Amino acid sequence: MWFSSGGTKSVWHYDDYENLNCLIAGKKELILADRTSIEDGHMREMGSYSDVDVDGVDLDRFPGFSKIKFYNATIEAGDCVYIPTFWPHAVRSWGRNIAINAWWDIYKTPITCGEKKWESFENVKLITDSDIGGGGDAVDPNNSRGPVENFRAILWGSKPFRYNGAMAREEFKEELSNVGGDMILEGVEHNFDLDNPEMWGVLFESMDLNNDGLLQPTELDLVKSSNFISLLESASRRVDNGRDEL
């Protein structure tokens, strides 16, 4: 819940989860841009926000803003606005202001259109903070992070996923090779050659279920704690077999 006496504003930023903002009292103006404009918004290297002054953009310091197509949404009490994952935005509030946010991972509870009429949404899992990296498994109440959570968090935070919503094979190999396998499998005994980029390339192929050359969020979400090590073992065997053939 957000509340203020008005006159507040946010920085130019994006959220790494789906966002529904519902206004109970007051008025808000939202300026948004789609996810392809993230780089033009001069986001910090280690963050999801920009240092730009939203009231007076200095185009000499932040020239990318001249390329962005902006959208405007003004909401009043009783209105809700949907802000998609990775869409940069800034928010200004007026008057006595009360709002509620619902944040969720859109892939956690799939709904098939036409399958049945939903009488209740009690089984739809909403979350109150970022659950990036946890879409395929139940949230750990102790908030501990294992290999598959590390794996997903690295990919979700990468530029291809943030900017394009998908990742190509070479991007996948580069991202995971730069990070290093020891960070992903921290605390887990293994004999995988995770410094070999081909290991990651073969793993990509096993995850690219529709063979379109791109790893999609729904495909990443199918990687779970129960099958992650098996996927690595399979990729390792395929790489070793390829060496034997040589």
Backbone bond lengths (Angstrom), bond angles and torsions (degrees), N, CA, C in turn:
res aa  C-N    CA-C-N  psi(-1)  N-CA   C-N-CA  omega(-1)  CA-C   N-CA-C  phi
1 M - - - 1.466 - - 1.520 109.29 -
2 W 1.342 115.94 139.40 1.456 122.78 177.28 1.531 108.40 -118.88
3 F 1.318 117.34 135.01 1.459 119.10 174.38 1.526 109.39 -148.60
4 S 1.331 114.55 147.17 1.468 121.10 -179.37 1.518 108.73 -160.75
5 S 1.311 115.71 172.96 1.467 121.04 175.87 1.523 110.94 -91.20
6 G 1.341 116.92 7.58 1.455 120.97 178.10 1.517 112.18 96.78
7 G 1.325 115.06 173.08 1.460 120.35 179.57 1.521 113.24 75.85
8 T 1.315 117.44 19.18 1.463 120.75 -179.68 1.522 110.38 -102.29
9 K 1.323 115.04 158.72 1.462 120.19 176.69 1.525 108.75 -148.07
10 S 1.316 116.07 155.43 1.466 121.55 178.08 1.522 109.36 -104.09
11 V 1.325 115.17 169.22 1.455 120.61 171.81 1.528 108.79 -81.12
12 W 1.323 116.02 169.79 1.455 121.45 173.90 1.530 107.00 -77.16
13 H 1.337 116.83 117.74 1.461 120.41 -171.77 1.521 109.72 -154.98
14 Y 1.325 115.50 172.13 1.466 120.28 171.40 1.522 108.97 -133.60
15 D 1.330 116.13 159.76 1.464 122.55 177.03 1.520 108.52 -110.91
16 D 1.327 117.22 144.13 1.461 119.89 -179.18 1.521 111.47 -97.07
17 Y 1.327 115.03 38.35 1.462 121.90 174.98 1.520 108.17 -157.52
18 E 1.309 116.35 163.20 1.464 121.42 178.68 1.525 109.65 -68.75
19 N 1.313 117.14 146.26 1.461 120.58 -169.94 1.535 110.06 -140.04
20 L 1.316 115.73 127.17 1.466 121.72 173.10 1.521 107.25 -121.73
21 N 1.331 116.27 116.67 1.462 121.99 -178.42 1.528 108.77 -107.73
22 C 1.331 116.15 118.75 1.471 121.80 -178.51 1.520 109.50 -115.76
23 L 1.330 115.53 128.84 1.452 121.33 -175.05 1.530 110.86 -98.07
24 I 1.323 115.61 125.71 1.460 121.30 179.26 1.522 111.01 -93.34
25 A 1.330 116.56 -38.48 1.467 121.21 179.48 1.509 109.22 -147.55
26 G 1.341 116.51 148.72 1.456 121.16 177.39 1.509 113.45 95.40
27 K 1.334 114.58 -156.81 1.460 121.38 -177.09 1.523 108.92 -147.45
28 K 1.319 116.28 141.21 1.460 121.33 178.21 1.523 110.22 -132.45
29 E 1.305 115.41 146.05 1.461 121.26 171.05 1.523 107.82 -119.17
30 L 1.318 116.18 128.77 1.450 121.90 178.91 1.524 109.57 -116.05
31 I 1.316 115.84 131.25 1.457 122.66 171.97 1.518 106.20 -109.00
32 L 1.337 117.25 123.46 1.457 121.71 -174.54 1.527 111.07 -128.31
33 A 1.333 114.60 161.07 1.458 121.80 171.51 1.521 107.53 -144.15
34 D 1.331 117.27 155.04 1.467 117.61 -176.63 1.522 110.92 -76.63
35 R 1.332 115.34 169.87 1.467 122.05 -170.12 1.525 113.31 -62.62
36 T 1.351 118.22 -23.05 1.462 120.33 -179.25 1.515 112.47 -70.99
37 S 1.332 117.60 -9.73 1.462 121.09 -177.73 1.521 112.93 -96.30
38 I 1.330 118.84 5.59 1.466 121.12 -175.88 1.525 111.35 -55.16
39 E 1.329 116.41 -47.68 1.466 119.46 -175.82 1.520 111.28 -65.49
40 D 1.327 117.69 -37.99 1.461 120.78 178.06 1.523 112.24 -66.93
41 G 1.339 117.36 -17.39 1.463 121.39 179.49 1.515 114.41 -85.53
42 H 1.340 116.43 5.53 1.474 121.16 174.43 1.533 111.68 53.63
43 M 1.331 115.84 50.08 1.456 119.54 177.84 1.530 110.04 -69.72
44 R 1.304 116.04 148.81 1.460 120.41 177.30 1.522 110.30 -61.46
45 E 1.338 116.29 147.45 1.459 121.13 -178.58 1.518 111.42 -59.54
46 M 1.329 116.70 -40.52 1.465 121.07 -178.75 1.525 110.29 -112.35
47 G 1.302 116.74 51.92 1.457 119.34 -179.76 1.502 111.26 -172.79
48 S 1.316 116.15 178.52 1.457 121.10 -178.46 1.528 110.46 -120.24
49 Y 1.337 116.66 31.45 1.461 120.05 -179.66 1.522 109.97 -143.75
50 S 1.327 115.07 162.97 1.459 122.31 -178.39 1.528 110.30 -111.35
51 D 1.320 116.06 154.09 1.468 121.19 176.81 1.520 112.41 -86.07
52 V 1.315 117.56 2.96 1.464 120.85 -177.09 1.530 110.80 -64.14
53 D 1.342 116.13 145.63 1.462 121.74 173.00 1.528 107.12 -82.30
54 V 1.318 116.86 111.24 1.468 119.48 -174.45 1.526 112.28 -67.26
55 D 1.336 117.74 -17.34 1.468 120.32 179.10 1.524 112.89 -89.40
56 G 1.325 116.89 -14.15 1.465 119.82 -178.94 1.514 109.56 -157.81
57 V 1.329 117.37 82.99 1.461 121.34 -174.79 1.532 110.00 -69.49
58 D 1.328 116.06 123.43 1.460 122.69 176.16 1.531 107.50 -86.67
59 L 1.332 116.74 101.36 1.461 120.52 -175.27 1.521 112.70 -72.50
60 D 1.328 117.90 -13.68 1.466 119.52 173.64 1.528 109.89 -73.10
61 R 1.343 116.71 -38.27 1.466 121.31 179.05 1.520 112.07 -85.42
62 F 1.332 115.19 -31.47 1.469 120.03 -174.75 1.531 110.06 -128.43
63 P 1.345 117.74 64.05 1.476 120.37 -174.22 1.528 114.02 -63.80
64 G 1.326 117.05 -23.11 1.457 119.50 -178.32 1.515 113.29 -60.20
65 F 1.343 117.22 -27.01 1.464 119.88 -177.54 1.530 112.24 -63.91
66 S 1.323 117.36 -21.40 1.471 119.81 179.37 1.532 111.23 -71.46
67 K 1.341 117.47 -15.27 1.463 121.32 -177.67 1.530 112.61 -96.67
68 I 1.332 116.92 -9.83 1.463 120.50 -171.85 1.529 111.23 -82.35
69 K 1.331 116.08 136.04 1.465 121.79 170.86 1.521 107.52 -92.15
70 F 1.330 116.65 117.54 1.460 121.36 -175.40 1.528 111.17 -97.89
71 Y 1.331 114.32 152.45 1.458 122.54 174.28 1.527 107.88 -121.98
72 N 1.319 116.22 144.83 1.458 121.41 -178.82 1.521 109.95 -119.08
73 A 1.339 115.32 133.62 1.466 120.41 175.46 1.521 108.19 -135.08
74 T 1.314 116.61 121.37 1.465 121.63 176.80 1.527 107.53 -110.80
75 I 1.324 116.28 124.76 1.466 120.21 -177.20 1.524 109.90 -122.25
76 E 1.328 115.69 150.63 1.461 122.83 177.37 1.529 108.23 -126.55
77 A 1.314 115.89 176.76 1.469 120.78 -176.36 1.535 110.75 -50.55
78 G 1.332 115.61 130.96 1.458 120.98 -178.75 1.512 114.14 96.19
79 D 1.341 116.78 -10.14 1.461 120.67 -179.92 1.531 110.70 -94.46
80 C 1.320 115.07 152.39 1.462 122.03 171.92 1.528 108.02 -127.35
81 V 1.316 116.30 149.02 1.457 120.96 175.92 1.525 108.56 -131.44
82 Y 1.326 115.32 135.27 1.462 121.65 178.92 1.524 109.03 -95.25
83 I 1.338 116.87 128.20 1.459 122.31 178.57 1.528 107.41 -117.00
84 P 1.332 118.24 109.07 1.466 120.23 -176.28 1.530 112.70 -65.98
85 T 1.315 115.27 158.32 1.452 122.28 175.49 1.533 111.11 -51.88
86 F 1.338 115.50 134.09 1.461 123.45 174.65 1.537 114.37 67.72
87 W 1.332 117.90 13.10 1.471 119.23 173.70 1.530 108.61 -85.81
88 P 1.336 118.75 114.67 1.464 120.28 177.83 1.526 110.71 -63.56
89 H 1.332 115.53 146.45 1.459 119.12 -179.62 1.528 110.58 -161.99
90 A 1.311 114.40 161.78 1.462 122.78 171.82 1.524 107.11 -134.68
91 V 1.327 115.90 147.25 1.469 121.01 -174.38 1.526 109.77 -128.68
92 R 1.325 115.94 135.70 1.469 121.75 174.38 1.530 108.54 -123.41
93 S 1.329 116.35 139.55 1.470 121.15 -177.56 1.521 110.72 -118.93
94 W 1.348 115.06 146.92 1.463 121.12 176.71 1.523 109.90 -128.10
95 G 1.320 115.81 147.09 1.464 121.48 174.93 1.516 112.14 67.34
96 R 1.322 115.69 -179.30 1.466 120.67 176.22 1.521 108.17 -57.80
97 N 1.322 116.11 117.94 1.451 120.83 -165.89 1.515 111.29 -123.27
98 I 1.335 115.95 123.61 1.464 121.54 175.81 1.528 107.43 -132.83
99 A 1.320 115.92 126.51 1.468 120.22 -179.31 1.525 109.64 -142.37
100 I 1.308 114.42 156.13 1.465 121.35 177.67 1.521 108.36 -125.06
101 N 1.326 115.73 134.09 1.456 121.83 174.46 1.521 110.26 -106.00
102 A 1.312 115.82 139.31 1.470 121.30 167.27 1.517 106.46 -118.07
103 W 1.322 116.53 120.58 1.461 122.03 177.87 1.519 108.50 -111.59
104 W 1.308 117.22 139.29 1.460 118.47 -179.88 1.522 110.55 -154.75
105 D 1.319 113.15 160.56 1.452 122.37 174.55 1.516 107.27 -92.06
106 I 1.296 117.01 112.12 1.464 121.19 -170.28 1.527 112.80 -64.53
107 Y 1.342 117.28 -19.12 1.455 119.58 -177.11 1.522 113.35 -94.20
108 K 1.316 117.98 0.14 1.461 120.03 -174.72 1.531 111.60 -71.02
109 T 1.321 118.48 -40.27 1.464 120.73 -177.35 1.530 109.19 -127.01
110 P 1.349 117.71 89.54 1.466 120.12 -178.41 1.530 111.55 -62.97
111 I 1.311 116.29 141.43 1.459 121.92 176.22 1.523 107.74 -125.63
112 T 1.316 117.55 122.70 1.461 121.82 179.87 1.517 108.82 -94.21
113 C 1.322 115.44 117.77 1.464 119.48 -179.31 1.522 109.95 -61.62
114 G 1.311 116.51 135.72 1.448 121.73 177.65 1.513 114.78 83.60
115 E 1.332 116.74 -8.21 1.464 119.28 -178.74 1.523 111.22 -67.49
116 K 1.313 115.44 -46.85 1.455 120.45 176.53 1.523 108.83 -164.52
117 K 1.279 116.90 162.06 1.449 121.08 176.53 1.521 108.99 -85.91
118 W 1.311 115.23 125.29 1.466 119.54 -179.38 1.519 109.79 -80.58
119 E 1.313 115.56 122.02 1.460 120.08 177.21 1.527 111.48 -93.56
120 S 1.332 115.95 -18.68 1.455 120.36 -178.86 1.517 109.12 -148.88
121 F 1.331 115.63 146.96 1.455 120.83 177.23 1.522 110.86 -107.09
122 E 1.338 116.91 21.79 1.459 119.79 -175.20 1.523 112.36 -67.10
123 N 1.336 117.57 -21.41 1.457 119.96 -179.95 1.521 113.33 -92.79
124 V 1.329 117.79 -3.78 1.458 120.75 176.38 1.523 108.34 -78.00
125 K 1.321 115.83 123.13 1.461 120.20 -174.82 1.525 110.56 -87.25
126 L 1.313 116.29 113.14 1.457 121.82 172.67 1.514 108.23 -99.75
127 I 1.333 116.18 152.35 1.450 120.07 176.90 1.510 109.07 -127.16
128 T 1.319 117.03 157.72 1.462 120.87 -175.28 1.508 112.76 -104.75
129 D 1.320 117.79 -1.94 1.465 120.20 171.08 1.512 107.28 -149.31
130 S 1.340 116.66 179.87 1.450 120.61 -173.07 1.520 111.61 -64.02
131 D 1.338 115.43 127.21 1.462 120.72 177.50 1.519 109.23 -116.03
132 I 1.345 115.66 24.95 1.443 118.92 178.60 1.519 108.68 -58.51
133 G 1.320 115.90 131.07 1.449 120.14 -176.84 1.509 112.31 96.98
134 G 1.333 119.32 0.02 1.451 120.19 -178.79 1.505 113.77 -127.13
135 G 1.354 117.62 14.51 1.453 119.68 -172.52 1.508 115.06 -62.97
136 G 1.347 118.26 -31.22 1.443 119.44 -174.43 1.510 114.33 -89.05
137 D 1.322 119.23 -11.61 1.451 122.36 -176.05 1.515 110.11 -127.70
138 A 1.324 115.58 159.19 1.459 119.77 174.13 1.527 109.38 -63.69
139 V 1.334 116.07 147.66 1.459 120.22 -179.41 1.521 109.57 -69.79
140 D 1.331 115.88 129.81 1.453 121.12 179.38 1.522 109.15 -74.45
141 P 1.335 118.94 120.93 1.463 120.12 -178.77 1.523 113.30 -62.82
142 N 1.338 116.89 -22.31 1.456 120.26 177.49 1.526 112.16 -88.64
143 N 1.349 115.42 -1.86 1.465 121.90 176.18 1.523 112.28 60.53
144 S 1.349 117.50 26.52 1.452 120.16 177.34 1.529 108.68 -78.93
145 R 1.311 116.58 152.66 1.458 120.60 -176.15 1.520 109.53 -120.81
146 G 1.313 116.13 126.91 1.454 121.74 179.08 1.514 110.82 -105.91
147 P 1.354 117.15 -172.56 1.464 120.73 -176.82 1.524 114.17 -56.71
148 V 1.340 117.25 -44.78 1.460 118.40 -176.58 1.518 111.30 -68.29
149 E 1.344 117.22 -33.39 1.472 120.05 176.39 1.529 110.59 -67.60
150 N 1.340 116.50 -40.51 1.467 120.23 175.67 1.528 110.45 -60.96
151 F 1.319 115.06 -44.30 1.468 121.84 -178.82 1.520 110.97 -59.03
152 R 1.336 116.41 -50.78 1.469 120.26 -178.88 1.522 111.77 -65.81
153 A 1.336 116.79 -41.21 1.464 119.84 -178.22 1.516 111.07 -61.39
154 I 1.341 117.39 -39.74 1.466 121.77 178.82 1.525 110.20 -63.26
155 L 1.330 116.57 -45.46 1.464 119.59 -177.52 1.523 111.83 -70.76
156 W 1.340 117.66 -42.55 1.462 119.99 178.94 1.526 111.47 -61.87
157 G 1.331 117.26 -32.38 1.463 120.75 -178.83 1.508 113.91 -84.01
158 S 1.328 118.39 -4.86 1.461 121.75 -177.73 1.527 111.35 -74.31
159 K 1.315 116.35 156.78 1.463 120.82 -179.30 1.526 113.01 -61.27
160 P 1.351 119.49 -43.75 1.470 117.73 -179.93 1.526 113.56 -57.56
161 F 1.333 117.11 -41.72 1.464 118.89 179.70 1.521 110.59 -71.79
162 R 1.323 117.43 -40.76 1.464 119.61 -178.17 1.523 111.63 -67.89
163 Y 1.337 117.31 -38.95 1.460 120.61 -174.25 1.526 112.84 -90.47
164 N 1.338 116.37 -37.44 1.457 119.85 -172.26 1.519 114.36 -115.13
165 G 1.327 117.49 -12.76 1.450 120.81 179.80 1.509 113.94 74.86
166 A 1.333 117.55 13.54 1.462 122.35 178.64 1.519 107.93 -162.82
167 M 1.337 116.02 170.16 1.465 120.17 -175.11 1.526 110.22 -142.52
168 A 1.338 115.92 131.85 1.459 121.19 177.90 1.528 110.41 -83.11
169 R 1.333 116.19 166.46 1.469 122.14 -175.07 1.527 112.22 -57.87
170 E 1.331 117.79 -48.78 1.469 120.32 -177.89 1.526 111.50 -66.57
171 E 1.328 116.67 -34.78 1.467 120.35 176.18 1.526 110.60 -65.15
172 F 1.323 115.32 -40.50 1.461 122.12 178.20 1.535 110.51 -61.22
173 K 1.331 116.11 -48.66 1.459 121.23 179.47 1.524 111.29 -60.72
174 E 1.327 115.89 -45.73 1.469 120.11 -177.88 1.525 111.91 -64.04
175 E 1.330 116.22 -44.38 1.458 120.75 -177.30 1.532 110.63 -62.06
176 L 1.312 117.51 -48.27 1.456 121.08 -175.82 1.529 111.81 -75.27
177 S 1.332 117.53 -31.59 1.462 120.15 176.12 1.524 110.56 -66.98
178 N 1.329 116.88 -38.33 1.468 120.85 179.53 1.526 111.54 -67.28
179 V 1.330 115.87 -38.46 1.463 120.00 -179.33 1.523 111.22 -71.65
180 G 1.333 115.73 -44.33 1.455 120.66 -178.53 1.514 111.92 94.44
181 G 1.328 115.07 138.88 1.454 120.24 -176.21 1.506 114.47 -67.26
182 D 1.347 116.67 -28.82 1.467 119.14 -177.78 1.519 111.74 -63.32
183 M 1.344 116.92 -31.01 1.464 119.86 178.22 1.524 110.14 -69.88
184 I 1.324 116.73 -38.05 1.461 120.63 -178.88 1.519 110.85 -70.46
185 L 1.333 116.06 -45.05 1.469 121.17 -176.16 1.527 111.39 -100.16
186 E 1.306 115.56 34.29 1.462 120.54 -179.68 1.534 110.34 -56.44
187 G 1.341 115.36 126.18 1.456 120.44 177.76 1.512 114.42 83.11
188 V 1.349 117.85 1.46 1.455 121.55 -179.41 1.533 109.01 -111.46
189 E 1.334 117.05 125.90 1.458 120.95 177.38 1.528 109.34 -73.83
190 H 1.336 116.39 131.45 1.466 119.79 -178.84 1.525 108.98 -158.42
191 N 1.306 115.90 165.88 1.465 121.24 175.45 1.523 111.20 -126.17
192 F 1.328 116.82 26.90 1.458 121.31 178.52 1.530 109.86 -75.57
193 D 1.321 116.30 142.59 1.470 121.33 175.60 1.528 108.51 -87.90
194 L 1.323 115.27 77.02 1.467 120.01 -174.06 1.523 112.95 -80.58
195 D 1.336 117.14 -3.23 1.466 119.70 174.02 1.523 111.39 -87.27
196 N 1.312 116.84 -3.90 1.460 122.27 179.06 1.525 109.57 -90.47
197 P 1.330 118.61 113.64 1.475 120.67 -178.84 1.526 113.21 -56.78
198 E 1.343 117.36 -29.15 1.462 119.57 -179.50 1.527 111.90 -66.34
199 M 1.321 116.11 -28.65 1.467 120.08 175.97 1.528 109.34 -59.14
200 W 1.341 115.81 -44.96 1.466 120.16 -179.97 1.524 110.79 -70.21
201 G 1.348 116.48 -34.15 1.461 119.28 178.34 1.524 112.12 -63.61
202 V 1.334 116.58 -41.86 1.465 120.95 178.62 1.533 110.06 -68.22
203 L 1.343 116.75 -38.75 1.468 119.90 177.02 1.522 110.15 -61.73
204 F 1.332 117.31 -40.93 1.469 121.15 177.72 1.527 110.31 -57.00
205 E 1.334 116.45 -45.78 1.460 120.41 -177.61 1.525 111.34 -60.92
206 S 1.334 117.43 -36.29 1.462 120.02 -179.98 1.530 111.68 -73.90
207 M 1.337 117.18 -22.82 1.467 121.08 179.43 1.520 112.47 -90.28
208 D 1.320 117.51 -23.16 1.474 122.09 -178.94 1.530 108.96 -79.83
209 L 1.307 115.98 78.32 1.462 121.84 -169.00 1.522 113.51 -66.27
210 N 1.329 117.53 -30.74 1.473 118.82 -179.26 1.528 112.52 -96.50
211 N 1.349 115.83 4.31 1.475 121.85 174.57 1.529 113.19 55.81
212 D 1.327 116.03 37.39 1.465 118.78 178.74 1.524 112.09 -95.95
213 G 1.337 117.43 3.70 1.457 120.80 178.79 1.515 114.14 80.83
214 L 1.337 116.34 7.50 1.462 121.18 179.67 1.521 109.84 -132.20
215 L 1.319 116.29 138.47 1.459 120.66 172.05 1.518 107.89 -88.81
216 Q 1.337 116.05 116.51 1.449 122.44 -177.50 1.532 109.85 -95.25
217 P 1.348 118.50 158.16 1.471 120.60 178.27 1.518 113.23 -55.27
218 T 1.330 117.32 -38.59 1.466 119.45 -179.41 1.526 111.25 -66.42
219 E 1.341 117.33 -33.14 1.465 120.73 177.59 1.526 110.44 -72.29
220 L 1.309 117.05 -40.26 1.464 120.40 176.74 1.519 110.68 -62.92
221 D 1.316 116.15 -35.18 1.465 120.68 -176.89 1.522 112.28 -69.16
222 L 1.344 117.71 -18.49 1.461 120.84 179.43 1.522 112.48 -80.09
223 V 1.337 117.00 -10.30 1.468 120.35 176.55 1.522 108.26 -80.10
224 K 1.327 116.53 117.46 1.452 121.86 -175.95 1.523 110.19 -122.94
225 S 1.317 114.96 169.15 1.463 119.75 177.96 1.517 110.97 -58.44
226 S 1.323 116.67 -32.03 1.465 121.13 -175.85 1.523 113.33 -73.97
227 N 1.348 118.00 -20.92 1.463 118.47 -177.16 1.526 114.41 -123.77
228 F 1.322 118.64 -2.61 1.464 120.88 -174.45 1.532 111.60 -64.42
229 I 1.328 117.18 -49.59 1.460 119.98 -178.71 1.525 110.12 -64.05
230 S 1.337 117.33 -36.34 1.466 120.83 177.56 1.528 111.11 -62.69
231 L 1.320 116.38 -39.36 1.467 120.18 176.96 1.525 110.83 -63.15
232 L 1.342 116.44 -41.95 1.461 120.33 178.17 1.529 111.16 -64.59
233 E 1.337 116.71 -42.32 1.462 120.61 179.34 1.523 111.05 -61.73
234 S 1.344 116.42 -42.03 1.457 120.99 179.23 1.523 110.80 -64.50
235 A 1.337 116.88 -43.52 1.469 120.75 178.68 1.520 110.82 -63.44
236 S 1.338 116.81 -40.51 1.461 121.15 -179.94 1.525 110.79 -63.10
237 R 1.336 117.70 -41.87 1.461 121.00 179.12 1.528 111.13 -64.30
238 R 1.326 116.56 -41.01 1.467 120.32 -179.41 1.521 111.32 -64.96
239 V 1.345 116.29 -39.20 1.465 120.01 178.15 1.533 109.87 -66.60
240 D 1.340 116.96 -43.66 1.467 121.07 179.84 1.523 110.73 -64.04
241 N 1.320 117.69 -41.08 1.467 120.98 178.38 1.519 111.32 -63.29
242 G 1.318 115.85 -36.90 1.457 119.46 177.19 1.513 111.61 -64.36
243 R 1.336 117.03 -38.23 1.470 120.81 177.13 1.530 110.68 -65.16
244 D 1.348 115.88 -40.97 1.457 120.04 -178.92 1.527 110.90 -62.38
245 E 1.337 115.65 -38.23 1.453 119.95 -179.48 1.520 111.50 -65.74
246 L 1.360 115.15 -31.55 1.458 119.60 177.39 1.529 110.72 -71.31
